[in-house]
Amino acid sequence: MKIKKYLLTYLKGVAMGAADIVPGVSGGSIAFITGIYEELLNSINSFNGENLKLLLKFKLLDFYKAVNGSFLLSLLLGIMTSIFSMSSLITYLMSDHPIPLWSFFCGLILISAFLILKDITRWNLGVILSLLAGTLIAYFITELPPTSTPDALWFTFVSGAIAICAMILPGISGSFILLIMGRYEGILEAVNNRDILTLAVFALGCAVGILSFSRVVSWLLKNYHAITIGLLAGFMLGSVNELWPWKIVTAYRTSSTGEEKPFLMENIFPGTYLEQTGIEPQILFAVAAFIFGILLVFGIERTANYLKKS
């Protein structure tokens, strides 16, 4: 039974990793959808002074159990498998089939936000305001343009620390934060080129960021659960602005290799997309992908409920 549990956790990690590759989709959303969000936060928070003493005393098995090692290892292996095996596929889909891809994530994120809100039993003004605030904050973040930033290792560390905070927040994409900070392509290139030094510095930044920020989120969930859920659901709703399938490029930038790449994008309606680009808006494919995203979330929820009962 334990093997089955950790295999399922591994698969959830694969889904989180795939989501984190896409700018606009948060691995935290997948953790929320699959019902492991609070266990993930609690496991991260278990890296405290008391448990680290076990590590320093070489009580490795006790340390492993104290930090919920089997869960974290299964999840991390899934995330890393996905990042290293799917980065090229996701890049290809974003480049050659963006409309169905974004439509799929639109359906997935929207229905997830509504299912999360369903868990709030008592609505009040605070919950409503937190939902609106989360939506507006996420929308504002998705409207920020990418910036030019240094390629230095110290900034790679800072980027990891900031991006990981977004990655564990449902709705706010760590990849999109990297895009805004001008480090998305550099990190993806490091993954594809197996640049161990850059990835190690980035991972160190992620470790520092996640160990600090997860405690804040856990405290909020413990003390202001309904308001925090409303805020997190708002983040997911506001992020849909970035996932809208039909976009046109309003400005380009020149990459370090001299290649012209999109810099600023604007959301438009499918009919306008056809007029302005001359490309089919693929409405049927978009609707099918949107519905598939919704059905997938329902399937995950039903499976999670079944496993809890069994």
Secondary structure, 3 states (H helix, E strand, C coil): CHHHHHHHHHHHHHHHHHHHHCCCCCHHHHHHHCCCHHHHHHHHHCCCHHHHHHHHCCCHHHHHHHCCHHHHHHHHHHHHHHHHHHHHHHHHHHHHCHHHHHHHHHHHHHHHHHHHHCCCCCCCHHHHHHHHHHHHHHHHHHCCCCCCCCCCHHHHHHHHHHHHHHHCCCCCCHHHHHHHCCCHHHHHHHHHCCCHHHHHHHHHHHHHHHHHHHHHHHHHHHHCHHHHHHHHHHHHHHHHHHHCCCEEEEEEEECCCCCEEEEEEEECCHHHHHHHHCCCCCHHHHHHHHHHHHHHHHHHHHHHHHHHHC
